[in-house]
Amino acid sequence: MNSTRQRAILTGAVATLILAGTALAANSGWTVVSSPNVTNANYLYGSAAISASSAWAVGYMYNRSIQSTLTERWNGTDWSVVPSPNPDTQGRCGAGYSGNALTGVSAASANDVWAVGSICGWEPQTLAEHWTGTKWAVVSTPNESGAQNSMLAGVAAVSSNDVWAVGNFQEGGGVYQWNTLIEHWDGTQWTIVNSPNVTGADRNILNAVAAVSSTDIWAVGYSETNITDVPLIEHYDGQSWSIVASVYPPPSAFNQLYAVAAISSDDVWAVGYENENSSGVYGGALTEHWDGTSWSLVDGPFLGSAINLFGIAAVSSDDVWAVGDASNGALGFDDHPITEHWDGTKWSSVSTPDPGQAAELLSATTANGTVWAIGAYSATAGITLANPMTLTLKR
């Protein structure tokens, strides 16, 4: 797996908690807010805010060879772990590959929240869980007939009877062919909706979805042909999904979109990673904007030798936040959290708290002017996060 939301299962040992309310970056506007850790390895992947006093973060935790779903809730004062189901971890998964993960969450209301991901790390199947105000429950989701692997990565709730989830599946029989997967909730059941794939591409991956309205929905990811990754953007117009032409730096051979934020029909942002290297600078953030007619590249600050933007949230058209991580050779290629801000004219880097020796921000969300960034951090330096602990930032 490469560095997308579909990451490898993690193991860990010793946990270290974040101190509540600690402001680690002066005048940046961001503060670290204490969030609980259940095991030795805890990751937060997706986030959704309903109001300033109500938000969700989802991911997974890993303990004793079992990877389990993790859901945490913000009540305006504290984050707390809320129990979530873990189907089949003792049955179908098998030794060494047991586990579930939640990678996306979206809320139609405080008592109508959806989280999606996958069941089992080995030959996974789609997973959707629903919060009705009292508890999380698994809701059956379909898998493509004969698929060897199926997973859902992102979800967008338009209303209680209009929810979209996106991901991908691998064709059966050991064939190296991955296709897009889009599912829809109509208030009664989840069904697979036809979604296009790039002709000739052996990988078609959707990582995130966002809605302007019930007839204006965007999904982003990437396609891979002959070891070249190209951004993949798809749009739903109320009738069907279609591929919309995307852009990327021509010298770049590795281009992926991880997140999308839809403000209006002519104001949509998508972010990810590209490795354009014509100037001897390896790896930068990929930022694209939809103006109602076409997608275009938008320059952002360069923050290290490799930049990934994994999440994006829009307060308004001139107040947009992107989050992710950056590596710097001078720092031993450790991942460090980054946040970038769009003020309506340009993107700029904002000082970001770093509670450990390495950290990643994997999602952003906003409601009523409050912005959250979530992910994980490690007290140990390294390219990968050792013993990851949950990380939540607020501004």
KASUL-V116521 format. One record per run of one state. SS is the DSSP state (alpha for helix, beta for strand, coil for the rest). FROM is the first residue (numbers start at 1). LEN is the number of residues. If there is no record, write none. Layout:
# KASUL-V116521
{{SS FROM LEN} {SS FROM LEN}}
This chain:
# KASUL-V116521
{{coil 1 30} {beta 31 3} {coil 34 7} {beta 41 11} {coil 52 2} {beta 54 10} {coil 64 2} {beta 66 9} {coil 75 4} {beta 79 4} {coil 83 16} {beta 99 11} {coil 110 2} {beta 112 8} {coil 120 5} {beta 125 7} {coil 132 4} {beta 136 3} {coil 139 10} {beta 149 11} {coil 160 2} {beta 162 9} {coil 171 7} {beta 178 8} {coil 186 4} {beta 190 4} {coil 194 9} {beta 203 11} {coil 214 2} {beta 216 10} {coil 226 2} {beta 228 9} {coil 237 4} {beta 241 4} {coil 245 10} {beta 255 10} {coil 265 2} {beta 267 8} {coil 275 9} {beta 284 7} {coil 291 4} {beta 295 3} {coil 298 8} {beta 306 11} {coil 317 2} {beta 319 9} {coil 328 1} {alpha 329 3} {coil 332 3} {beta 335 8} {coil 343 4} {beta 347 4} {coil 351 7} {beta 358 10} {coil 368 2} {beta 370 9} {coil 379 10} {beta 389 6} {coil 395 1}}
